[in-house]
């Protein structure tokens, strides 16, 4: 372990802060320790800090390619927009409609993560994509994952895809789209006997039976509607994609997805929490640099920068809230007011690092009485700029570690409150829609 990290560990041990010691030891594997030693030899404290910064953000440099395969009209473009948190009218949005036919391979970049791509691939049978050359034409080994989509029954060509992907050990799911349209049509056709859950279960079992007959009973099946993200299996699909990817790609996917459910918020929080120790070590590195006044500036900036990242990841920034309101038919002003009121944000516009410092300081100041009996609180008293200064690297590690945990916890609470408000709005919209459908039947 590099020298300043070892000194932090020893000091924390002496102070009895077992949680931090355990966390530091558990997060540093042998390879990481050796890499930190090399960074220390090459550049001292600054070298270790550069290394930790690169490790904290290394997920940004990991390419992730998801292929979406299906014939024109099955809803691929709508899905690609929805999972990226966009509509067809947004910059970078995929064209949607009866004239938007997939005749060539099209890649769609994630708006915040350039290396994360969704690929719209045409089905088999067109003049340009024949079965005998299809896999080489689409460059099959480029993709990390395949989603086979249909708006009705799966075809013989889908089974062919399954066999070819399995030969190549490629991961893939079946996705049945436009379920909301199926439900609406069935309701209009059978207004007296329509039961949504029973109808959806019939579609699910029919699809699974078809796959079972072809020997693919173990392939996951998801029923979705890209215009009703809070219903059916859209969230389950995202969760399964996350579960089936290796670590860094999983991190990239989690950070790319919009916070559209309580479970997604908790997944993001878990991933964000795993970054805290690296930020704390960065803060400790700043404290170890013998420049008067630098320590406080370094750790406050680290917390503020990281808090801005938490803020956007949990969908609390204005842009994300507008996107949530649009995609889930929620009241934007209402959910924005929840964020502003709880965090004491005044005015409009983007939250900057400077304004985040004010938010962070207020959160920590309010949290201090709650944690008065803990070692973490004692460290925080030395951390908060209005209370005192922080000069020792071990205290800086502990203060930043505890501070970020408190900030993340508060942001999680606000994000869950926003999601509850969104769910309430969606529930009211569904009730109004059902009432309208009944009146017309």
Backbone torsions as a table, in degrees:
resi	resn	phi	psi	omega
1	UNK	NA	142.5	-178.5
2	UNK	-64.7	158.6	-168.5
3	UNK	-57.4	-47.5	-175.1
4	UNK	-68.2	-31.2	177.8
5	UNK	-68.3	-39.5	178.4
6	UNK	-64.4	-41.2	179.0
7	UNK	-63.8	-39.6	177.5
8	UNK	-60.5	-47.2	-179.0
9	UNK	-58.7	-46.4	-178.8
10	UNK	-62.4	-42.6	-178.2
11	UNK	-67.3	-40.8	179.2
12	UNK	-65.4	-37.8	178.0
13	UNK	-62.0	-43.4	-179.1
14	UNK	-64.3	-32.0	-180.0
15	UNK	-83.4	-5.5	178.7
16	UNK	80.1	19.1	-178.9
17	UNK	-88.8	73.2	-172.5
18	UNK	-61.1	-34.7	-176.4
19	UNK	-61.6	-45.3	-178.8
20	UNK	-66.8	-41.0	178.9
21	UNK	-60.3	-47.7	179.7
22	UNK	-59.8	-43.4	-177.1
23	UNK	-64.6	-42.4	-179.9
24	UNK	-63.1	-43.9	-179.3
25	UNK	-67.8	-41.4	-175.0
26	UNK	-70.3	-25.3	-176.4
27	UNK	-91.1	-13.7	-177.8
28	UNK	-104.1	103.6	176.8
29	UNK	-85.0	177.0	-174.3
30	UNK	-59.1	-46.6	-179.1
31	UNK	-61.8	-38.4	-178.2
32	UNK	-68.9	-39.2	178.0
33	UNK	-62.0	-43.6	179.4
34	UNK	-64.2	-40.3	179.6
35	UNK	-64.7	-38.9	178.3
36	UNK	-67.6	-36.1	175.8
37	UNK	-61.5	-44.8	179.3
38	UNK	-62.8	-40.9	179.5
39	UNK	-64.2	-37.6	178.5
40	UNK	-65.7	-44.7	-179.8
41	UNK	-62.7	-37.3	-175.8
42	UNK	-78.9	-32.4	-173.6
43	UNK	-148.7	15.0	178.0
44	UNK	62.9	-146.1	-178.9
45	UNK	-59.6	-45.0	-179.5
46	UNK	-61.5	-36.5	178.0
47	UNK	-64.5	-42.0	177.2
48	UNK	-64.6	-39.4	179.9
49	UNK	-64.8	-41.1	178.1
50	UNK	-63.3	-39.7	179.1
51	UNK	-63.7	-45.8	-178.8
52	UNK	-64.4	-37.7	177.0
53	UNK	-61.9	-42.1	-179.5
54	UNK	-67.3	-37.2	178.7
55	UNK	-68.5	-38.3	-179.4
56	UNK	-62.8	-35.6	-173.6
57	UNK	-111.1	16.2	-174.4
58	UNK	-66.7	-22.2	178.9
59	UNK	-61.6	-25.5	-179.5
60	UNK	-66.5	-22.0	-176.4
61	UNK	-98.1	9.4	-178.4
62	UNK	-99.2	117.2	178.2
63	UNK	-70.8	142.7	177.8
64	UNK	-137.9	121.6	-176.4
65	UNK	-124.8	119.0	179.9
66	UNK	-114.9	123.3	-179.6
67	UNK	-96.4	133.2	177.5
68	UNK	-115.1	113.1	-173.5
69	UNK	-112.6	137.8	176.4
70	UNK	169.2	163.7	179.5
71	UNK	-72.7	163.1	178.2
72	UNK	-59.4	139.6	175.9
73	UNK	92.8	-0.4	-178.0
74	UNK	-87.6	-7.2	177.1
75	UNK	102.0	23.2	-180.0
76	UNK	-64.7	-46.8	-178.3
77	UNK	-63.1	-41.4	178.5
78	UNK	-61.8	-40.7	178.6
79	UNK	-65.3	-46.3	-178.8
80	UNK	-61.1	-37.3	175.2
81	UNK	-67.2	-47.5	-174.5
82	UNK	-62.8	-42.6	-176.2
83	UNK	-73.1	-19.2	174.9
84	UNK	-93.3	0.1	179.3
85	UNK	74.4	29.3	-177.9
86	UNK	-120.8	168.2	167.8
87	UNK	-118.7	172.7	-178.5
88	UNK	-66.0	-20.3	-178.8
89	UNK	-85.9	-12.3	180.0
90	UNK	-77.4	156.4	174.5
91	UNK	-61.7	127.8	-177.7
92	UNK	87.8	-2.8	179.6
93	UNK	-71.0	143.9	178.0
94	UNK	-77.6	142.0	178.7
95	UNK	-65.1	139.1	-178.0
96	UNK	-130.8	139.7	176.9
97	UNK	140.6	177.7	-174.7
98	UNK	-66.7	-23.4	-179.4
99	UNK	-92.9	-6.4	-177.0
100	UNK	-88.7	76.4	-178.3
101	UNK	-92.7	142.1	179.0
102	UNK	-87.5	103.1	179.9
103	UNK	-111.7	-7.7	179.4
104	UNK	-148.9	166.1	178.9
105	UNK	-73.0	129.2	179.9
106	UNK	-128.5	130.7	178.1
107	UNK	-104.0	138.3	180.0
108	UNK	-124.4	118.4	-176.3
109	UNK	-80.3	144.8	173.2
110	UNK	-68.8	138.3	-175.2
111	UNK	-62.8	-24.8	-177.8
112	UNK	-110.9	-16.6	-175.3
113	UNK	-129.0	94.2	-172.2
114	UNK	-56.9	-29.5	-176.6
115	UNK	-86.1	-0.5	178.3
116	UNK	-98.7	115.8	-174.8
117	UNK	-123.7	137.6	167.0
118	UNK	-106.4	134.1	-176.0
119	UNK	-115.1	125.3	176.9
120	UNK	-91.8	109.1	-177.0
121	UNK	-108.3	135.1	178.0
122	UNK	-69.0	157.9	175.7
123	UNK	-75.4	175.4	178.9
124	UNK	-78.3	147.0	171.4
125	UNK	117.1	-8.7	176.8
126	UNK	-80.7	167.9	-179.8
127	UNK	-61.6	-30.7	-176.2
128	UNK	-91.1	-16.3	-176.2
129	UNK	-132.7	84.4	179.7
130	UNK	-90.7	153.7	-173.9
131	UNK	-57.9	-43.1	-173.6
132	UNK	-62.9	-23.2	-179.0
133	UNK	-122.5	7.8	-171.3
134	UNK	-58.9	-49.5	-174.4
135	UNK	-63.4	-38.5	176.9
136	UNK	-73.6	-33.8	179.5
137	UNK	-63.9	-38.6	-178.5
138	UNK	-88.3	-2.3	-176.6
139	UNK	56.6	65.8	-169.4
140	UNK	-55.8	-32.0	-176.8
141	UNK	-77.5	-2.9	179.0
142	UNK	-71.3	-26.7	-166.0
143	UNK	-98.1	143.4	177.0
144	UNK	-84.5	-26.3	-172.9
145	UNK	-154.1	150.6	178.1
146	UNK	-125.8	134.6	172.7
147	UNK	-115.5	115.7	178.9
148	UNK	-92.4	116.8	-172.7
149	UNK	-113.0	143.3	172.2
150	UNK	-149.9	156.1	177.6
151	UNK	-102.8	0.7	176.7
152	UNK	-145.5	-128.3	179.9
153	UNK	-79.7	149.3	174.8
154	UNK	-75.0	140.8	-174.3
155	UNK	-95.1	173.4	178.1
156	UNK	-59.7	-33.4	179.7
157	UNK	-66.4	-31.8	177.2
158	UNK	-65.8	-39.3	177.1
159	UNK	-65.0	-37.7	176.6
160	UNK	-61.4	-43.0	176.9
161	UNK	-57.9	-45.4	-179.4
162	UNK	-56.2	-47.0	-178.2
163	UNK	-63.4	-42.3	-178.7
164	UNK	-69.3	-40.1	179.6
165	UNK	-67.5	-38.3	179.9
166	UNK	-66.5	-37.2	176.0
167	UNK	-57.6	-35.3	-175.5
168	UNK	-97.1	8.4	-179.2
169	UNK	57.0	36.4	177.6
170	UNK	-89.9	141.8	178.5
171	UNK	-86.4	139.3	-179.0
172	UNK	-155.0	153.8	175.9
173	UNK	-126.7	158.9	169.1
174	UNK	-99.3	136.0	-180.0
175	UNK	-129.2	119.0	177.4
176	UNK	-98.2	116.7	-171.4
177	UNK	-97.9	174.8	173.9
178	UNK	57.6	35.9	-180.0
179	UNK	-65.0	-34.6	178.2
180	UNK	-59.9	-38.8	177.6
181	UNK	-66.2	-40.1	177.1
182	UNK	-60.4	-43.6	-179.3
183	UNK	-63.8	-45.8	-179.0
184	UNK	-62.5	-43.0	179.6
185	UNK	-63.2	-43.9	179.9
186	UNK	-64.5	-36.5	179.6
187	UNK	-65.2	-40.0	178.6
188	UNK	-70.7	-35.6	-178.3
189	UNK	-76.2	-31.8	-176.8
190	UNK	-132.0	64.7	-175.1
191	UNK	-61.3	-26.9	-176.9
192	UNK	-88.0	-27.8	-174.5
193	UNK	-114.5	-2.4	-176.2
194	UNK	-62.0	128.2	173.5
195	UNK	-133.9	111.4	-171.3
196	UNK	-58.8	-50.0	-176.3
197	UNK	-60.9	-42.4	-179.7
198	UNK	-65.4	-40.1	-179.9
199	UNK	-65.3	-42.8	179.2
200	UNK	-64.3	-41.4	179.5
201	UNK	-64.2	-34.8	176.7
202	UNK	-62.7	-44.7	177.9
203	UNK	-62.1	-43.6	-178.4
204	UNK	-62.5	-47.7	-177.7
205	UNK	-68.3	-35.2	177.0
206	UNK	-63.9	-42.6	179.2
207	UNK	-65.9	-44.0	179.6
208	UNK	-64.3	-37.3	179.0
209	UNK	-64.1	-41.0	178.5
210	UNK	-61.9	-41.4	179.1
211	UNK	-71.0	-37.4	-179.9
212	UNK	-63.1	-39.3	178.2
213	UNK	-62.6	-26.3	-179.1
214	UNK	-96.9	3.4	176.4
215	UNK	87.7	20.0	-178.8
216	UNK	-123.3	45.5	-178.7
217	UNK	-69.2	-17.1	-178.1
218	UNK	-90.3	-2.3	-178.3
219	UNK	-83.0	126.4	-179.8
220	UNK	-62.3	143.5	178.4
221	UNK	-122.1	132.8	-179.7
222	UNK	-127.7	132.2	177.2
223	UNK	-103.7	119.2	-173.4
224	UNK	-134.5	164.6	167.1
225	UNK	-138.4	120.3	-173.8
226	UNK	-72.6	-4.6	176.5
227	UNK	-110.4	3.3	175.4
228	UNK	-136.0	73.5	-171.3
229	UNK	-68.9	-23.9	-178.0
230	UNK	-87.0	1.7	-179.0
231	UNK	-120.7	165.6	175.4
232	UNK	62.8	-138.6	-169.1
233	UNK	-110.6	17.0	-175.6
234	UNK	-60.4	-46.0	-179.8
235	UNK	-67.1	-38.3	178.4
236	UNK	-63.3	-36.7	177.9
237	UNK	-62.4	-46.0	179.1
238	UNK	-61.8	-42.4	-179.1
239	UNK	-64.2	-38.7	179.9
240	UNK	-70.4	-36.9	175.0
241	UNK	-59.4	-44.5	179.2
242	UNK	-61.5	-45.9	-175.7
243	UNK	-64.4	-29.2	-172.9
244	UNK	-94.0	5.0	-179.3
245	UNK	-104.3	152.1	175.2
246	UNK	-68.0	168.5	-166.6
247	UNK	-49.5	-60.1	-174.0
248	UNK	-66.5	-39.2	177.7
249	UNK	-67.8	-33.5	176.7
250	UNK	-64.4	-43.6	177.7
251	UNK	-60.3	-45.1	179.7
252	UNK	-60.5	-41.2	-179.6
253	UNK	-67.8	-44.6	179.6
254	UNK	-58.8	-44.4	-177.9
255	UNK	-74.7	-14.5	179.8
256	UNK	-88.3	-23.8	-173.4
257	UNK	-82.8	144.7	179.1
258	UNK	-75.5	145.2	179.1
259	UNK	-76.7	95.0	-175.4
260	UNK	-114.6	7.0	179.3
261	UNK	-159.1	163.9	177.2
262	UNK	-62.1	-41.3	-178.7
263	UNK	-65.4	-38.8	178.6
264	UNK	-65.9	-38.1	176.9
265	UNK	-60.3	-44.6	-178.1
266	UNK	-68.3	-35.2	175.1
267	UNK	-63.1	-42.5	178.6
268	UNK	-64.6	-43.1	179.9
269	UNK	-61.0	-42.4	178.2
270	UNK	-60.3	-43.0	179.9
271	UNK	-68.9	-40.7	178.8
272	UNK	-65.3	-38.1	179.8
273	UNK	-62.3	-32.5	-178.2
274	UNK	-69.5	-12.9	178.9
275	UNK	-88.4	-13.6	-168.6
276	UNK	-61.6	-41.2	-176.6
277	UNK	-62.1	-33.6	179.2
278	UNK	-69.2	-40.7	177.4
279	UNK	-65.1	-38.2	180.0
280	UNK	-65.5	-39.6	177.0
281	UNK	-67.0	-36.0	175.5
282	UNK	-61.2	-42.3	178.5
283	UNK	-63.4	-41.7	178.6
284	UNK	-63.6	-36.6	177.0
285	UNK	-62.6	-39.4	177.1
286	UNK	-64.3	-37.7	179.1
287	UNK	-68.3	-25.8	-177.7
288	UNK	-81.1	-11.9	179.0
289	UNK	-81.8	118.8	-172.2
290	UNK	-77.1	64.9	175.4
291	UNK	-122.6	118.7	-176.5
292	UNK	-54.0	130.1	176.8
293	UNK	83.1	-10.2	-176.0
294	UNK	-70.9	-35.2	-175.1
295	UNK	-55.1	-52.4	-177.0
296	UNK	-61.3	-43.1	-179.5
297	UNK	-62.6	-41.3	-178.1
298	UNK	-65.4	-52.6	-173.8
299	UNK	-71.3	-31.6	177.5
300	UNK	-68.3	-40.4	177.4
301	UNK	-65.5	-40.1	178.7
302	UNK	-61.8	-46.2	180.0
303	UNK	-64.9	-42.6	-178.5
304	UNK	-65.1	-44.9	179.1
305	UNK	-61.9	-44.8	-178.6
306	UNK	-67.6	-36.5	179.2
307	UNK	-65.4	-36.3	175.3
308	UNK	-61.3	-39.6	177.7
309	UNK	-64.7	-44.9	176.6
310	UNK	-57.9	-45.9	-175.8
311	UNK	-56.3	-47.0	-179.1
312	UNK	-74.4	-40.3	-179.4
313	UNK	-60.1	-35.5	-178.9
314	UNK	-89.8	9.3	172.8
315	UNK	72.1	30.8	-176.6
316	UNK	-97.8	-10.4	177.9
317	UNK	-75.8	159.3	-173.8
318	UNK	-59.3	-41.8	-179.1
319	UNK	-61.9	-44.8	179.5
320	UNK	-66.5	-38.7	179.0
321	UNK	-65.4	-39.3	177.0
322	UNK	-63.4	-40.5	179.1
323	UNK	-64.3	-42.5	177.6
324	UNK	-61.3	-45.6	-178.9
325	UNK	-61.4	-40.7	-178.3
326	UNK	-70.9	-44.7	-176.1
327	UNK	-73.6	-28.3	-174.8
328	UNK	-117.9	16.6	174.9
329	UNK	53.3	47.0	179.8
330	UNK	-105.8	167.6	179.3
331	UNK	-85.5	107.4	-176.2
332	UNK	-60.2	-45.4	-177.2
333	UNK	-61.5	-35.8	-179.1
334	UNK	-67.3	-47.0	-177.9
335	UNK	-73.0	-30.9	175.8
336	UNK	-66.8	-37.4	179.6
337	UNK	-67.1	-32.2	176.9
338	UNK	-61.2	-45.8	-179.7
339	UNK	-65.8	-49.5	-176.9
340	UNK	-61.6	-45.4	-176.7
341	UNK	-67.2	-44.0	-176.9
342	UNK	-68.5	-38.3	-175.9
343	UNK	-99.6	1.3	177.4
344	UNK	69.1	33.7	-179.7
345	UNK	-86.9	130.3	179.1
346	UNK	-115.2	147.9	178.7
347	UNK	82.2	-175.3	-179.2
348	UNK	-121.2	171.3	179.2
349	UNK	105.1	177.2	-176.0
350	UNK	-70.5	144.2	173.5
351	UNK	-80.3	121.3	-178.2
352	UNK	-97.2	173.3	177.0
353	UNK	-61.2	-40.9	-179.6
354	UNK	-64.5	-45.0	179.0
355	UNK	-69.5	-28.3	177.8
356	UNK	-67.5	-30.0	177.5
357	UNK	-59.9	-39.1	178.3
358	UNK	-66.1	-42.8	179.5
359	UNK	-62.8	-46.2	-179.1
360	UNK	-61.8	-46.9	-179.1
361	UNK	-59.9	-40.9	179.2
362	UNK	-65.5	-41.7	178.9
363	UNK	-61.5	-45.6	-178.1
364	UNK	-68.4	-40.0	179.8
365	UNK	-62.6	-40.6	178.6
366	UNK	-69.0	-28.7	-175.2
367	UNK	-82.7	-19.5	-174.0
368	UNK	-57.1	-46.8	-178.5
369	UNK	-62.1	-30.4	-178.3
370	UNK	-67.3	-34.1	-174.5
371	UNK	-105.6	26.3	-170.4
372	UNK	-60.5	-25.9	-174.8
373	UNK	-93.7	1.0	-174.2
374	UNK	-103.0	157.2	176.6
375	UNK	-65.3	-33.6	179.0
376	UNK	-60.2	-39.4	-178.2
377	UNK	-67.4	-38.6	178.5
378	UNK	-60.9	-39.4	177.9
379	UNK	-67.9	-39.7	-178.9
380	UNK	-63.3	-33.5	178.5
381	UNK	-59.4	-34.2	178.0
382	UNK	-81.6	-15.1	-176.2
383	UNK	-84.9	-49.5	-171.1
384	UNK	-58.7	123.2	-173.5
385	UNK	-53.5	-36.2	-176.8
386	UNK	-76.5	-10.4	-177.2
387	UNK	-102.9	-41.1	-179.1
388	UNK	-174.8	-179.2	-178.5
389	UNK	-108.5	159.7	-177.5
390	UNK	-120.6	121.3	-175.3
391	UNK	-122.0	-29.1	-177.1
392	UNK	-86.7	139.8	-179.6
393	UNK	-58.5	-44.5	179.3
394	UNK	-60.5	-41.3	178.0
395	UNK	-65.4	-37.2	179.6
396	UNK	-64.6	-41.4	176.3
397	UNK	-58.8	-51.1	-177.7
398	UNK	-64.4	-41.3	-179.3
399	UNK	-65.5	-44.9	179.6
400	UNK	-67.2	-41.8	179.2
401	UNK	-59.3	-50.4	-179.2
402	UNK	-68.2	-40.0	-179.8
403	UNK	-61.0	-45.2	-179.9
404	UNK	-67.4	-35.5	176.6
405	UNK	-62.3	-41.9	179.7
406	UNK	-66.8	-42.8	179.6
407	UNK	-63.6	-46.1	-179.5
408	UNK	-63.1	-40.7	178.4
409	UNK	-60.7	-42.8	-179.6
410	UNK	-66.4	-43.5	179.3
411	UNK	-63.4	-36.7	177.3
412	UNK	-62.0	-44.4	179.4
413	UNK	-59.6	-43.4	-179.2
414	UNK	-66.3	-43.1	-179.9
415	UNK	-61.0	-39.4	178.6
416	UNK	-68.6	-35.4	175.5
417	UNK	-64.0	-41.6	177.7
418	UNK	-61.8	-45.0	-178.0
419	UNK	-64.7	-35.4	176.4
420	UNK	-64.2	-42.0	178.6
421	UNK	-64.1	-39.4	178.0
422	UNK	-64.4	-43.8	179.8
423	UNK	-63.4	-39.6	178.2
424	UNK	-62.9	-41.0	178.6
425	UNK	-64.2	-42.5	179.7
426	UNK	-64.6	-38.6	179.0
427	UNK	-63.6	-41.1	178.0
428	UNK	-65.8	-38.9	179.0
429	UNK	-64.1	-40.9	178.8
430	UNK	-63.1	-43.1	179.7
431	UNK	-62.1	-41.6	179.0
432	UNK	-65.8	-39.2	179.2
433	UNK	-65.6	-41.0	178.7
434	UNK	-64.4	-40.3	179.6
435	UNK	-63.9	-40.1	179.4
436	UNK	-66.4	-42.4	-179.5
437	UNK	-62.8	-40.1	-179.7
438	UNK	-65.3	-38.2	-178.7
439	UNK	-68.0	-25.0	-179.4
440	UNK	-93.9	-8.4	-175.8
441	UNK	-81.2	NA	NA
